[in-house]
Amino acid sequence: MKKASGYFIITAFLIFLGLLFFMTDEVYIERTLAGKIEFQIEKGESLNSVVGKLHEAGLVRNKFITRSYLFFNGLKTNIKPGFYIIGPKYSVNEIFEKFNLGADLEVKVFEGWTAKEIAEALQELEVIKDSGDFLKLAKNFDNSDGVYEFLPKKRGVDLEGYLFPDTYKFERGSVDSAAEKMLLNFKKKVILKYADMHPEELRNILIMASILEREVKTDEDMRLVSGILWKRFESEASLQVDAALVYIKCVFMESDSSNCRQLTNDDKKIDSLYNTYLNKGLPPGPISNPSLRAIDAALNPIESRHWYYLSAKDDGRTIFSENLDEHNLNRVIYR
C-alpha cells in the first residue's frame, strides 16, 4: 500500500511538473509576429470568447492552459474592453497584463510642448509609469541603424523638434511605441511635405520653428518674428530669445516647474549653448516640438523694418519695435 502511495505521489508530481512546463511555455515565453495585430474586446465579452479569438488569431495555442492560468492568477474578471495592438513581440502573460490595464489611450500632444512636457503628460495620463523613461529615450535615442533617415545615423540623438504634435492613441506601458508613433507621424506630415530639403537645412528650420512656437501666438506674428530672427542671424547679431532661457531652466536645469518660466537678468548670464544672449546664431537644437504652421513661418518670413519684439504681459500680444530705444520704451509700457 505504501509502495502504491509512493507511485501515486511521484506520478502526481510528474504531472504537476508537466503542467508547469506547458503553462510556462504557453504563457510566459516571448514570441514574435511578422507584424502587429489589432485586437478588439467588446463590452461584456466573456473570457471564453476572448481566449477563443486569441486562439483564432494564432496568439494562443492552448485554450485550456490559458484559461487555467487566468483563473489561478485572478485575471479572469479584470479584462477591459477596447482596441489593443499586440506584437510584434509578445507573450500571453503580457497580452493579459495589457488587457487588465486597459486599451490604448488617446492623448493630445500640444504644439510647442517640449519632450519633457510630453513625458510628464504621458505619465499623468498613465500611458507610461515613469516620465523619466520617456525623457531618457527622447534625449538619447539610438538611430545607429538609420531607420529614421531624417535623423543623424548615430546613438544619442536628441528627438526634441521631431516629436510631432498631434492626437495619438498610445499603447499603455510602451515608451518605445509612443516615440515611434510621433517619429513616424513627423515623417508623414513634415518629411513628405519637404522631401527636397536637406536634413541639416530642415534641422535649422525646425530650430527656428521651435522658437516661434514658444515665442508668439498668431500665424502673422510668427512670420514677422521669423523675419526679425533670420535678419539677426544673417547680420550675426545675437537672437536674444527668452524662450531659450526658459528651455534651459525648465529642461536642463530641472528647475521647479512653477517658477522656471520666470526670468531675471541673471538668467541671461547662464552658461549654456542654448543661451542666445551669450551666443550668436541658432541654439544647437530645437527648444520645442513645432507645428506645421510654425515650420511654414520659419520658411516664409515677412521682411519688415522691425529688429525687436516682446510679448505684452496682459494679453500676450506681440509688440514690435524698429530700434532699441523704442524696444526699451515698450518694455516699460507692456511689461
CORLIN-V705804 format. One record per pair of residues at least 4 apart in sequence whose C-alpha atoms are under 8 Angstrom apart, sorted by the first residue. I is the first residue (numbers start at 1). GAP is how many residues later the second one is. D is the distance in Angstrom with one decimal. If there is no record, write none. Layout:
# CORLIN-V705804
I/GAP/D ; I/GAP/D
This chain:
# CORLIN-V705804
1/4/6.2 ; 2/4/6.1 ; 3/4/6.4 ; 4/4/6.2 ; 5/4/6.3 ; 6/4/6.2 ; 7/4/6.0 ; 8/4/6.1 ; 9/4/6.0 ; 10/4/6.1 ; 11/4/6.2 ; 12/4/6.1 ; 13/4/6.2 ; 14/4/6.1 ; 15/4/6.2 ; 16/4/6.0 ; 17/4/6.1 ; 18/4/6.2 ; 19/4/5.9 ; 20/4/6.0 ; 21/4/6.1 ; 22/4/5.9 ; 22/43/7.7 ; 23/4/5.7 ; 23/5/7.7 ; 23/42/6.0 ; 23/43/7.5 ; 23/46/7.3 ; 24/4/5.2 ; 24/5/6.7 ; 25/4/5.3 ; 26/34/7.5 ; 26/35/7.0 ; 26/36/7.1 ; 26/39/7.4 ; 26/40/7.3 ; 26/66/7.1 ; 27/39/6.9 ; 27/42/7.7 ; 27/64/6.2 ; 27/65/4.7 ; 27/66/5.3 ; 28/63/5.6 ; 28/64/6.4 ; 28/65/5.6 ; 28/66/7.9 ; 29/62/5.9 ; 29/63/8.0 ; 30/59/6.7 ; 30/60/5.4 ; 30/61/4.6 ; 31/58/5.7 ; 31/59/5.5 ; 31/60/6.0 ; 32/55/7.0 ; 32/56/5.5 ; 32/57/4.5 ; 32/58/6.5 ; 33/54/6.1 ; 33/55/4.7 ; 33/56/6.3 ; 34/54/6.4 ; 35/52/6.5 ; 35/53/5.0 ; 36/49/6.5 ; 36/50/5.6 ; 36/51/4.6 ; 36/52/5.0 ; 37/48/5.7 ; 37/49/5.1 ; 37/50/6.4 ; 37/51/7.8 ; 38/45/7.0 ; 38/46/5.8 ; 38/47/4.7 ; 38/48/6.4 ; 39/44/5.8 ; 39/45/5.0 ; 39/46/6.2 ; 39/47/7.2 ; 40/41/7.3 ; 40/42/5.6 ; 40/43/4.5 ; 40/44/6.1 ; 41/4/6.7 ; 41/9/6.9 ; 41/39/7.4 ; 41/40/4.6 ; 41/41/5.3 ; 41/42/6.6 ; 42/39/5.3 ; 42/40/6.5 ; 43/37/7.8 ; 43/38/5.2 ; 43/39/7.7 ; 44/37/7.7 ; 45/4/6.6 ; 45/5/7.0 ; 45/36/7.9 ; 46/4/6.4 ; 47/4/6.1 ; 47/29/6.5 ; 47/30/7.9 ; 47/32/8.0 ; 48/4/5.9 ; 48/19/7.8 ; 49/4/6.2 ; 50/4/6.2 ; 51/4/6.1 ; 51/9/7.4 ; 51/12/6.4 ; 51/15/7.6 ; 51/16/7.5 ; 52/4/6.2 ; 52/11/7.1 ; 53/4/6.2 ; 54/4/6.3 ; 54/5/5.2 ; 54/6/5.5 ; 55/4/5.7 ; 55/5/4.5 ; 55/6/6.0 ; 55/7/7.6 ; 55/8/6.9 ; 56/4/7.9 ; 59/33/7.4 ; 60/6/7.5 ; 60/32/6.9 ; 62/4/6.3 ; 63/4/6.1 ; 64/4/6.1 ; 65/4/6.1 ; 66/4/6.3 ; 66/26/7.9 ; 67/4/6.1 ; 67/9/8.0 ; 68/4/6.2 ; 69/4/6.1 ; 70/4/6.0 ; 70/5/5.0 ; 70/6/5.3 ; 71/4/6.5 ; 71/5/5.8 ; 75/4/7.2 ; 75/21/7.6 ; 75/25/7.3 ; 78/21/7.8 ; 78/22/5.4 ; 79/17/7.5 ; 79/20/5.2 ; 79/21/4.9 ; 79/23/7.5 ; 80/19/5.7 ; 80/20/6.0 ; 80/21/7.4 ; 80/22/5.3 ; 80/23/7.1 ; 81/18/7.8 ; 81/21/7.1 ; 81/22/6.9 ; 82/20/7.3 ; 82/21/5.1 ; 82/22/7.7 ; 83/20/5.6 ; 83/21/6.6 ; 84/19/5.5 ; 84/20/6.1 ; 84/87/7.6 ; 85/19/7.9 ; 85/86/7.2 ; 86/4/6.9 ; 86/9/7.2 ; 90/4/6.3 ; 90/5/6.9 ; 91/4/6.3 ; 92/4/6.4 ; 93/4/6.2 ; 94/4/6.2 ; 95/4/6.3 ; 96/4/6.1 ; 97/4/6.3 ; 98/4/6.2 ; 98/5/7.4 ; 98/74/7.3 ; 99/4/6.8 ; 101/71/7.4 ; 102/70/7.6 ; 103/68/7.3 ; 103/69/7.3 ; 104/65/5.7 ; 104/66/5.2 ; 104/67/4.6 ; 104/68/5.9 ; 105/22/6.8 ; 105/63/7.9 ; 105/64/5.2 ; 105/65/5.3 ; 105/66/6.6 ; 105/67/7.0 ; 106/61/6.9 ; 106/62/5.5 ; 106/63/4.3 ; 106/64/6.4 ; 107/15/7.8 ; 107/18/8.0 ; 107/60/5.6 ; 107/61/5.3 ; 107/62/6.2 ; 107/63/7.2 ; 108/57/7.6 ; 108/58/5.9 ; 108/59/4.2 ; 108/60/6.3 ; 109/4/7.2 ; 109/9/6.7 ; 109/55/7.9 ; 109/56/4.9 ; 109/57/5.3 ; 109/58/6.0 ; 109/59/7.6 ; 110/55/5.4 ; 110/56/6.7 ; 111/54/5.2 ; 111/55/7.7 ; 111/102/7.2 ; 111/178/6.6 ; 111/179/5.7 ; 111/180/5.5 ; 112/53/7.6 ; 112/98/6.7 ; 112/101/5.3 ; 112/102/6.0 ; 112/176/5.1 ; 112/177/5.0 ; 112/178/5.1 ; 112/179/7.1 ; 113/4/5.8 ; 113/5/6.4 ; 113/52/7.8 ; 113/175/5.5 ; 113/176/5.7 ; 113/177/7.8 ; 114/4/6.3 ; 114/46/6.8 ; 114/47/8.0 ; 114/173/6.8 ; 114/174/4.5 ; 114/175/5.9 ; 115/4/6.1 ; 115/20/6.4 ; 115/23/6.7 ; 115/44/7.7 ; 115/45/5.9 ; 115/48/7.4 ; 115/173/7.2 ; 115/174/7.5 ; 116/4/6.2 ; 116/15/7.8 ; 116/19/6.0 ; 116/135/6.7 ; 117/4/6.2 ; 118/4/6.2 ; 119/4/6.3 ; 119/12/4.7 ; 119/13/7.2 ; 119/15/5.7 ; 119/16/6.0 ; 120/4/6.1 ; 120/11/5.3 ; 121/4/6.1 ; 122/4/6.1 ; 122/5/5.1 ; 122/6/5.9 ; 122/9/6.9 ; 123/4/5.9 ; 123/5/5.0 ; 123/6/5.7 ; 123/7/5.9 ; 123/8/5.4 ; 126/46/7.2 ; 126/47/8.0 ; 127/43/6.8 ; 127/44/6.8 ; 127/45/4.5 ; 127/46/5.7 ; 127/47/7.5 ; 128/44/6.1 ; 128/45/4.6 ; 128/46/6.6 ; 128/47/6.6 ; 129/44/6.7 ; 130/4/7.4 ; 131/4/6.3 ; 132/4/5.9 ; 133/4/6.4 ; 133/42/7.1 ; 134/4/6.1 ; 134/41/5.7 ; 134/42/7.9 ; 134/45/7.9 ; 135/4/6.0 ; 136/4/5.9 ; 137/4/5.2 ; 137/38/8.0 ; 137/39/7.8 ; 138/19/7.8 ; 138/20/6.0 ; 138/21/5.2 ; 138/22/7.1 ; 138/41/7.4 ; 139/17/7.0 ; 139/18/6.5 ; 139/19/4.4 ; 139/20/6.1 ; 139/21/7.4 ; 140/15/7.0 ; 140/16/4.0 ; 140/17/5.2 ; 140/18/5.7 ; 140/19/7.9 ; 141/14/6.2 ; 141/15/5.1 ; 141/16/4.8 ; 141/17/6.3 ; 141/18/6.9 ; 142/12/6.4 ; 142/13/4.2 ; 142/14/5.7 ; 142/15/6.4 ; 143/4/6.5 ; 143/5/6.8 ; 143/8/7.2 ; 143/9/7.0 ; 143/10/5.3 ; 143/11/5.2 ; 143/12/5.6 ; 143/13/7.9 ; 143/14/7.0 ; 144/8/8.0 ; 144/9/4.8 ; 144/10/4.0 ; 144/11/5.4 ; 145/8/6.7 ; 145/9/7.6 ; 146/5/7.6 ; 146/6/7.6 ; 146/7/4.9 ; 146/8/7.6 ; 148/35/8.0 ; 149/4/7.5 ; 150/37/8.0 ; 150/41/7.6 ; 150/49/5.7 ; 151/6/7.5 ; 151/48/7.5 ; 152/5/6.9 ; 159/4/6.5 ; 160/125/7.4 ; 160/126/5.9 ; 160/127/6.9 ; 160/128/6.2 ; 160/129/6.1 ; 161/45/6.2 ; 161/46/7.3 ; 161/49/6.8 ; 161/124/7.9 ; 161/125/5.2 ; 161/126/7.1 ; 161/127/5.6 ; 161/128/4.0 ; 161/129/6.3 ; 162/20/7.6 ; 162/21/6.3 ; 162/24/6.2 ; 162/127/6.2 ; 163/16/7.2 ; 163/19/5.0 ; 163/20/5.8 ; 163/23/6.7 ; 163/126/5.9 ; 164/18/5.4 ; 164/19/6.8 ; 164/21/6.4 ; 164/22/5.1 ; 164/125/6.2 ; 164/126/7.1 ; 164/127/7.1 ; 165/17/7.7 ; 165/124/6.7 ; 165/125/7.0 ; 165/126/6.3 ; 168/13/7.9 ; 170/4/7.8 ; 170/7/7.4 ; 170/8/5.9 ; 171/6/7.0 ; 171/7/7.2 ; 174/4/6.4 ; 175/4/6.6 ; 176/4/6.1 ; 177/4/6.1 ; 178/4/6.6 ; 179/4/6.2 ; 180/4/6.1 ; 181/4/6.1 ; 182/4/6.1 ; 183/4/6.3 ; 184/4/6.3 ; 185/4/6.0 ; 186/4/5.4 ; 186/5/6.8 ; 187/4/4.7 ; 187/5/6.4 ; 188/4/5.7 ; 188/5/7.9 ; 189/4/6.5 ; 189/103/8.0 ; 190/4/6.2 ; 190/102/7.3 ; 191/4/5.4 ; 197/4/6.5 ; 197/5/6.1 ; 198/4/6.1 ; 199/4/6.1 ; 200/4/6.5 ; 201/4/6.4 ; 202/4/6.1 ; 203/4/6.2 ; 203/82/7.8 ; 204/4/6.3 ; 204/78/7.7 ; 205/4/6.0 ; 205/90/6.6 ; 205/93/6.0 ; 205/94/6.8 ; 206/4/5.9 ; 206/80/6.2 ; 206/84/7.1 ; 206/89/6.4 ; 206/92/7.9 ; 207/4/6.5 ; 207/75/7.2 ; 207/76/7.3 ; 207/78/5.8 ; 207/79/4.1 ; 207/80/6.9 ; 208/4/6.3 ; 208/18/7.5 ; 208/74/7.6 ; 208/78/7.4 ; 208/87/7.8 ; 208/90/5.9 ; 209/4/6.1 ; 209/77/8.0 ; 209/81/5.9 ; 209/82/7.9 ; 209/85/4.9 ; 209/86/4.9 ; 209/87/8.0 ; 209/88/7.1 ; 209/89/5.3 ; 210/4/6.6 ; 210/76/5.5 ; 210/77/5.5 ; 210/78/4.9 ; 210/79/5.9 ; 210/80/4.9 ; 210/84/7.3 ; 211/4/6.0 ; 211/30/7.7 ; 211/32/6.8 ; 211/33/7.4 ; 211/75/7.3 ; 211/76/6.4 ; 211/77/7.3 ; 212/4/5.9 ; 212/10/5.8 ; 212/13/7.2 ; 212/14/7.0 ; 212/82/6.3 ; 212/86/7.7 ; 213/4/7.2 ; 213/9/7.7 ; 213/75/7.5 ; 213/77/5.9 ; 213/78/7.5 ; 213/81/5.9 ; 214/29/6.1 ; 214/74/7.4 ; 215/26/8.0 ; 215/27/7.8 ; 215/28/6.2 ; 215/96/7.8 ; 216/5/6.4 ; 216/6/6.0 ; 216/9/7.9 ; 216/95/7.4 ; 216/100/8.0 ; 216/101/8.0 ; 216/102/6.7 ; 217/4/6.9 ; 217/5/6.9 ; 217/99/7.9 ; 217/100/7.9 ; 218/4/6.1 ; 219/4/6.4 ; 219/74/6.9 ; 219/75/7.6 ; 219/78/7.1 ; 220/4/6.3 ; 221/4/6.0 ; 221/97/6.9 ; 222/4/5.9 ; 222/72/6.9 ; 222/75/5.8 ; 222/76/7.8 ; 222/79/8.0 ; 223/4/6.2 ; 223/74/4.7 ; 223/75/6.8 ; 223/77/6.5 ; 223/78/4.6 ; 223/79/5.3 ; 224/4/6.5 ; 224/77/6.1 ; 224/78/4.9 ; 224/79/6.9 ; 224/80/7.2 ; 225/4/6.1 ; 225/76/7.6 ; 225/77/7.9 ; 225/84/7.4 ; 226/4/6.0 ; 226/71/6.5 ; 226/72/5.6 ; 226/74/7.8 ; 226/75/5.0 ; 226/76/7.0 ; 227/4/6.0 ; 227/74/4.5 ; 227/75/5.0 ; 227/76/5.2 ; 227/77/7.1 ; 228/4/6.2 ; 228/75/7.5 ; 228/76/7.5 ; 228/78/6.5 ; 228/79/5.6 ; 228/80/7.1 ; 229/4/6.0 ; 229/10/6.1 ; 230/4/6.1 ; 230/71/7.9 ; 231/4/6.2 ; 231/76/8.0 ; 232/4/6.0 ; 232/5/4.9 ; 232/6/6.6 ; 232/7/6.1 ; 232/75/7.6 ; 233/4/6.0 ; 233/5/7.1 ; 233/6/6.8 ; 233/47/7.6 ; 233/48/5.5 ; 233/49/7.4 ; 236/44/6.4 ; 236/45/6.7 ; 237/43/6.3 ; 237/44/7.6 ; 238/38/6.0 ; 238/39/5.9 ; 238/40/7.4 ; 238/41/6.4 ; 238/42/4.4 ; 238/43/6.4 ; 239/37/5.5 ; 239/38/6.7 ; 239/41/6.7 ; 239/42/6.8 ; 239/43/7.5 ; 240/35/7.9 ; 240/36/5.0 ; 240/37/4.6 ; 241/4/7.2 ; 241/34/8.0 ; 241/35/6.0 ; 241/36/7.2 ; 242/4/6.5 ; 242/21/8.0 ; 243/4/6.2 ; 243/44/7.9 ; 244/4/6.3 ; 244/30/6.1 ; 244/31/6.3 ; 244/32/7.0 ; 244/39/8.0 ; 244/43/6.5 ; 245/4/6.3 ; 245/18/7.7 ; 245/22/6.9 ; 245/23/7.2 ; 245/29/7.2 ; 245/30/6.0 ; 245/31/7.9 ; 246/4/5.9 ; 246/14/6.4 ; 246/15/5.3 ; 246/16/7.7 ; 246/17/7.3 ; 247/4/5.5 ; 247/5/7.3 ; 247/40/6.2 ; 248/4/5.1 ; 248/5/6.2 ; 248/24/7.6 ; 248/26/6.8 ; 248/27/7.7 ; 249/4/4.8 ; 249/5/6.4 ; 249/6/5.7 ; 249/11/5.5 ; 249/12/7.6 ; 250/4/5.4 ; 250/5/5.4 ; 250/6/7.3 ; 250/7/6.4 ; 250/10/5.3 ; 250/11/7.1 ; 251/4/7.6 ; 255/4/7.4 ; 255/5/5.5 ; 256/4/5.8 ; 257/4/7.5 ; 263/4/6.2 ; 264/4/7.4 ; 265/4/7.6 ; 266/4/7.3 ; 268/7/7.1 ; 268/9/6.1 ; 268/10/7.4 ; 269/6/7.9 ; 269/8/7.7 ; 269/9/7.0 ; 270/5/6.8 ; 271/4/7.1 ; 273/6/6.6 ; 273/10/6.3 ; 273/11/6.7 ; 274/5/7.7 ; 274/9/4.8 ; 274/10/6.5 ; 274/11/8.0 ; 275/4/6.1 ; 275/8/7.3 ; 276/4/6.1 ; 276/5/7.3 ; 276/6/7.3 ; 276/7/6.7 ; 290/4/6.0 ; 290/5/6.8 ; 291/4/6.4 ; 292/4/6.0 ; 293/4/6.1 ; 294/4/6.2 ; 295/4/6.3 ; 296/4/6.0 ; 297/4/5.8 ; 305/17/5.8 ; 306/14/6.3 ; 306/15/5.3 ; 306/16/4.1 ; 306/17/7.2 ; 307/13/7.8 ; 307/14/6.3 ; 307/15/5.3 ; 307/16/6.2 ; 307/17/8.0 ; 308/12/5.9 ; 308/13/5.0 ; 308/14/6.4 ; 308/15/6.8 ; 308/16/7.2 ; 308/19/6.3 ; 309/9/6.5 ; 309/10/5.4 ; 309/11/4.3 ; 309/12/5.9 ; 309/18/7.1 ; 310/8/5.6 ; 310/9/5.3 ; 310/10/6.7 ; 310/21/7.5 ; 311/5/5.1 ; 311/6/5.4 ; 311/7/4.6 ; 311/8/6.1 ; 311/23/7.7 ; 312/4/4.7 ; 312/5/5.2 ; 312/6/6.3 ; 312/7/6.7 ; 312/22/4.9 ; 312/23/6.1 ; 313/21/6.0 ; 313/22/5.3 ; 314/20/7.6 ; 319/11/7.5 ; 320/7/7.5 ; 321/5/5.7 ; 321/6/5.2 ; 321/9/7.9 ; 322/4/6.8 ; 322/5/7.5 ; 323/4/6.2 ; 324/4/6.1 ; 325/4/6.3 ; 326/4/6.2 ; 327/4/6.2 ; 328/4/6.6 ; 329/4/6.4 ; 330/4/5.7 ; 330/5/7.6 ; 331/4/5.2
